[in-house]
Amino acid sequence: MKTEQIGWSHKEGWSGETDSGALEDAQLVLLFGPPSILKNETLFEKIRQSYPHAYILSGSTAGEILKTRVYDNSLVATAIRFENTVIKPIHVKIKNRKDSLSIGEKLVRTLDQEGLCHVFILADGLNVNGSELVKGMIKHLPKGVVITGGLTGDGGEFKETLVGANQMPESKVVTALGFYGTHLKVHYGSVSGFKPFGPERKITSSENNVLYELDGEPALGLYKKYLGDRIQDLPTQCFYFPLYYQTSQMEKGVVRTILGMDEKTGSMTFAGDLEQGGTVQLMKTNIDNLVSGAEEATKACRDSGASSPGMAILMSCIGRKIILKQRVEEEIEAVEEIFGPKTQLTGFYSYGEIAPIANSMHSHLHNQTMSITTFTEI
């Protein structure tokens, strides 16, 4: 497996070897940038000309990752040439967010199952229910095959998120890449760096990603009670105090970030589903803990066999970027320090990360994590 990375920005134009021809036979290009730049046909055609045989998978972002740098309003591309691995892409349009479960089922049923070793997915971050999408996909996955990926972003605007399936990117698209062969080794890790605190509360009323009641009381009222004086800084403080969510069917809990609040109903809307009967706890963090979380996710990859992978795709949450602020690159540097400089790092800040929990092979939608997928051919 060989990789090549290039980038573009308004200020500097193209950087990297876009005309070298070194990887003109690449089979895959991962292309990340904000919606406004991804929709630039001239830039897309430049990538197409540089890698004429590649399938171009593009996704809009809340920040782009290239090597150890984090960019805003740039385009980053990673071209990959596999020696002994085949990729088979599939994409679908989603008309209604309520169809996310069936779309997930359709994607996996359509993928060729024979020889499938991994599935990487990008989905529209605003028009897809990530929890239901993943739930539908894992129903039909062959044993031993894992899903990783993420939900696309738009810099915190929450207006338009895009996915491109070897064409100009669009909204309401879900794309899955099936990887085939015995030579590709894929490893993954997903850690938040947030810590639960306070009492555990039972979800007594919820619908999809809207939480109405905890222990029979309005959820928003309880949340405000525990935030105390910090309530004046809502909604910004929501990124600092997400919820730890768990059900009896889950090996370990996941983080759920608050997207909105309804004063009339006392409800809260989250970036992932919360099932009635599950439990939640408040969570908190600091910058050092977030960086440590990125380190732990990297070590999870390393300890499972990815000591110095050829490439790592990093999906980190927009909430982490908001908290880390000018220190955001520290979590990327923490990843490189463990993997080493030979590992090509790419990825973006997302509206949701898809990866297994802890040491399991069952994928879930996460919020506020650093979720890493590594690829190495042997």
Residue pairs with C-beta under 8 A, 6 or more apart in sequence:
1 80
1 81
1 82
1 83
1 85
1 184
1 310
1 311
1 375
1 376
1 377
2 23
2 80
2 81
2 83
2 310
3 23
3 78
3 79
3 80
3 81
3 310
3 311
3 344
4 16
4 17
4 20
4 22
4 23
4 26
4 78
4 79
5 16
5 66
5 67
5 76
5 77
5 78
5 79
5 344
5 346
6 14
6 15
6 16
6 17
6 18
6 50
6 76
6 77
6 79
7 14
7 15
7 16
7 66
7 71
7 74
7 75
7 76
7 77
8 14
8 15
8 37
8 43
8 46
8 74
8 75
9 15
9 71
9 73
9 74
9 75
10 73
14 46
18 46
18 50
19 50
23 51
23 79
23 80
23 81
24 50
24 51
24 52
24 53
25 53
25 81
26 51
26 53
26 54
26 79
26 80
26 81
27 53
27 54
27 55
27 80
27 81
27 82
27 87
28 54
28 55
28 57
28 79
28 80
28 82
28 87
28 177
29 47
29 51
29 54
29 55
29 56
29 57
29 77
29 78
29 79
29 80
30 57
30 58
30 77
30 78
30 80
30 313
30 346
31 38
31 44
31 47
31 56
31 57
31 58
31 59
31 75
31 76
31 77
31 164
32 58
32 59
32 60
32 61
32 64
32 65
32 75
32 76
32 77
32 346
32 347
32 348
33 58
33 60
33 61
33 64
33 73
33 74
33 75
33 76
34 60
34 61
34 64
34 72
34 73
34 154
34 155
35 60
35 154
35 160
35 161
35 162
35 169
36 73
37 43
37 73
37 74
37 75
38 44
38 58
38 60
38 75
38 162
38 164
38 169
39 162
39 168
39 169
41 168
43 75
44 56
44 58
44 164
44 168
47 56
47 77
48 56
50 79
51 79
54 79
55 87
55 89
55 166
55 177
56 164
56 166
56 167
57 89
57 122
57 164
57 165
57 166
57 175
57 177
58 162
58 163
58 164
58 169
59 122
59 150
59 152
59 162
59 163
59 164
59 169
59 348
60 125
60 152
60 153
60 154
60 160
60 161
60 162
60 163
60 169
61 152
61 153
61 154
61 155
61 348
61 349
61 350
62 153
62 154
62 155
62 156
62 318
62 321
62 348
62 349
62 350
62 351
63 70
63 71
63 72
63 153
63 155
63 318
63 321
63 328
63 348
63 349
64 70
64 71
64 72
64 74
64 75
64 76
64 348
64 349
65 71
65 76
65 314
65 316
65 332
65 345
65 346
65 347
65 348
65 349
66 74
66 76
66 345
66 346
67 336
67 344
67 345
68 329
68 332
68 333
68 336
68 345
69 329
69 332
70 321
70 328
70 329
70 332
70 349
72 155
73 155
76 346
78 311
78 344
78 346
80 311
80 375
82 184
82 377
83 183
83 377
84 181
84 182
84 183
84 184
84 377
85 179
85 180
85 181
85 183
85 184
85 377
86 115
86 179
86 180
86 181
87 177
87 178
87 179
87 180
88 111
88 112
88 177
88 178
88 180
89 165
89 166
89 175
89 176
89 177
89 178
90 107
90 110
90 111
90 175
90 176
90 178
91 163
91 165
91 173
91 174
91 175
91 176
92 103
92 106
92 107
92 173
92 174
93 170
93 172
93 173
94 100
94 103
94 124
94 127
94 128
94 172
94 173
94 174
95 172
97 127
97 128
97 129
98 129
100 128
100 129
100 130
100 131
100 132
100 133
100 136
101 129
101 132
101 133
101 135
101 136
102 136
103 128
103 133
103 136
103 174
104 132
104 133
104 134
104 135
104 136
104 137
104 139
105 136
105 137
105 139
105 140
106 136
107 121
107 136
107 137
107 174
107 176
108 119
108 136
108 137
108 139
108 140
108 141
108 176
109 140
111 119
111 176
111 178
112 178
112 180
113 142
114 180
115 180
115 181
115 182
116 142
116 145
116 178
116 179
116 180
117 145
117 179
117 180
117 181
117 182
117 184
117 186
118 145
118 146
118 148
118 178
118 179
118 184
118 186
119 137
119 141
119 145
119 146
119 147
119 148
119 149
119 176
119 177
119 178
119 179
120 147
120 148
120 149
120 176
120 177
120 179
120 313
120 373
121 133
121 137
121 147
121 148
121 149
121 150
121 174
121 175
121 176
121 177
121 354
122 149
122 150
122 151
122 152
122 163
122 174
122 175
123 130
123 133
123 149
123 150
123 151
123 152
123 163
123 173
123 174
123 175
124 151
124 152
124 161
124 162
124 163
124 171
124 172
124 173
124 174
125 151
125 152
125 153
125 154
125 161
125 350
125 351
125 352
126 154
126 158
126 159
126 160
126 161
126 171
126 351
127 161
127 171
127 172
128 151
128 172
128 174
129 208
129 209
129 273
130 151
130 272
130 352
130 354
130 365
131 208
131 209
131 272
131 273
131 364
131 365
132 208
132 273
133 174
133 365
134 147
134 354
134 363
134 364
134 365
137 147
137 176
137 363
138 147
138 362
138 363
141 147
144 361
146 186
146 188
146 356
146 361
146 363
147 354
147 363
148 186
148 188
148 313
148 315
148 354
148 355
148 356
148 363
148 371
148 373
149 315
149 354
149 373
150 315
150 348
150 350
150 351
150 352
150 353
150 354
150 371
151 161
151 350
151 351
151 352
151 353
151 354
151 365
152 161
152 162
152 163
152 348
152 350
152 351
153 161
153 318
153 348
153 349
153 350
153 351
154 160
154 161
154 162
156 318
156 322
160 171
161 171
161 351
162 169
162 170
162 171
162 173
163 169
163 170
163 171
163 173
163 174
163 175
164 170
164 173
164 175
165 173
165 175
179 186
183 377
183 378
184 375
184 376
184 377
185 305
185 306
185 375
185 376
185 377
185 378
186 373
186 374
186 375
187 300
187 301
187 302
187 304
187 305
187 306
187 309
187 373
187 374
188 300
188 301
188 304
188 355
188 356
188 371
188 372
188 373
188 374
189 296
189 297
189 298
189 299
189 300
189 301
189 304
189 355
189 371
189 372
190 297
190 300
190 353
190 355
190 356
190 357
190 366
190 369
190 370
190 371
190 372
191 293
191 294
191 296
191 297
191 300
191 369
191 370
192 255
192 283
192 285
192 290
192 293
192 366
192 368
192 369
192 370
193 285
193 289
193 290
193 291
193 292
193 293
193 294
193 296
193 370
194 242
194 244
194 255
194 283
194 284
194 285
194 289
194 293
194 368
195 283
195 284
195 285
195 289
196 244
196 253
196 281
196 282
196 283
197 281
197 282
197 283
197 284
198 226
198 281
198 282
199 281
200 279
200 280
200 281
201 214
201 215
201 222
201 279
201 280
201 281
202 214
202 215
202 277
202 278
202 279
203 211
203 213
203 214
203 274
203 275
203 276
203 277
203 278
203 279
203 280
204 213
204 214
204 215
204 216
204 276
205 211
205 212
205 213
205 276
206 212
206 213
206 274
206 275
206 276
208 273
209 259
209 269
209 270
209 271
209 272
209 273
209 274
210 267
210 268
210 269
210 270
211 219
211 267
211 268
211 269
211 270
211 274
211 280
212 218
212 219
212 265
212 266
212 267
213 219
213 266
214 222
214 280
215 222
218 265
218 266
218 267
219 266
219 267
219 268
220 261
220 262
220 263
220 266
220 267
220 268
221 266
223 241
223 258
223 268
223 282
224 231
224 234
226 241
226 282
227 234
227 237
227 241
230 237
230 240
230 241
231 237
234 261
235 258
235 260
235 261
236 322
238 257
238 258
238 259
239 257
239 319
239 322
239 323
239 368
240 284
240 285
240 323
241 282
241 283
241 284
242 255
242 256
242 257
242 258
242 283
242 319
242 367
242 368
243 255
243 256
243 258
243 270
243 274
243 280
243 281
243 282
243 283
244 253
244 254
244 255
244 256
244 280
244 281
244 282
244 283
245 253
245 254
245 255
245 256
245 272
245 274
245 278
245 279
245 280
246 252
246 253
246 254
246 278
246 279
246 280
247 275
247 277
247 278
247 279
248 277
250 357
250 364
251 357
251 358
251 360
251 362
252 357
252 358
252 360
254 272
254 357
254 364
254 365
254 366
254 367
255 283
255 366
255 367
255 368
255 369
256 270
256 271
256 272
256 274
256 280
256 367
257 270
257 271
257 272
257 317
257 319
257 367
257 368
258 268
258 269
258 270
258 271
259 269
259 270
259 271
260 268
260 269
261 267
261 268
261 269
262 268
262 269
270 367
271 351
271 352
271 367
272 352
272 365
272 366
272 367
273 365
274 280
285 293
285 323
287 323
287 324
287 327
287 330
290 320
290 323
290 324
290 331
290 370
291 330
291 331
291 334
292 334
293 331
293 369
293 370
294 316
294 331
294 332
294 334
294 335
294 370
295 334
295 335
295 338
297 335
297 369
297 370
297 371
297 372
298 334
298 335
298 338
298 339
298 372
299 338
300 359
300 372
301 309
301 312
301 339
301 372
301 374
302 338
302 339
306 312
306 339
306 374
306 376
308 339
308 340
308 342
308 343
309 339
309 343
309 374
309 375
309 376
310 342
310 343
310 344
310 374
310 375
310 376
310 377
311 343
311 344
311 345
311 346
311 374
311 375
311 376
312 335
312 339
312 343
312 344
312 345
312 346
312 347
312 372
312 373
312 374
312 375
313 346
313 347
313 372
313 373
313 374
313 375
314 332
314 335
314 345
314 346
314 347
314 348
314 370
314 371
314 372
315 347
315 348
315 350
315 353
315 354
315 355
315 369
315 370
315 371
315 372
315 373
316 331
316 347
316 348
316 349
316 350
316 353
316 369
316 370
316 371
317 349
317 350
317 351
317 352
317 353
317 366
317 367
317 368
317 369
317 370
318 349
318 350
318 351
319 367
319 368
320 328
320 331
320 349
320 368
320 369
320 370
321 328
321 349
324 330
324 331
331 370
332 345
335 345
335 370
335 372
336 343
336 345
339 345
339 374
343 374
352 365
352 366
352 367
353 365
353 366
353 367
353 369
353 370
353 371
354 363
354 364
354 365
354 366
354 371
355 363
355 364
355 366
355 369
355 371
355 372
355 373
356 362
356 363
356 364
357 364
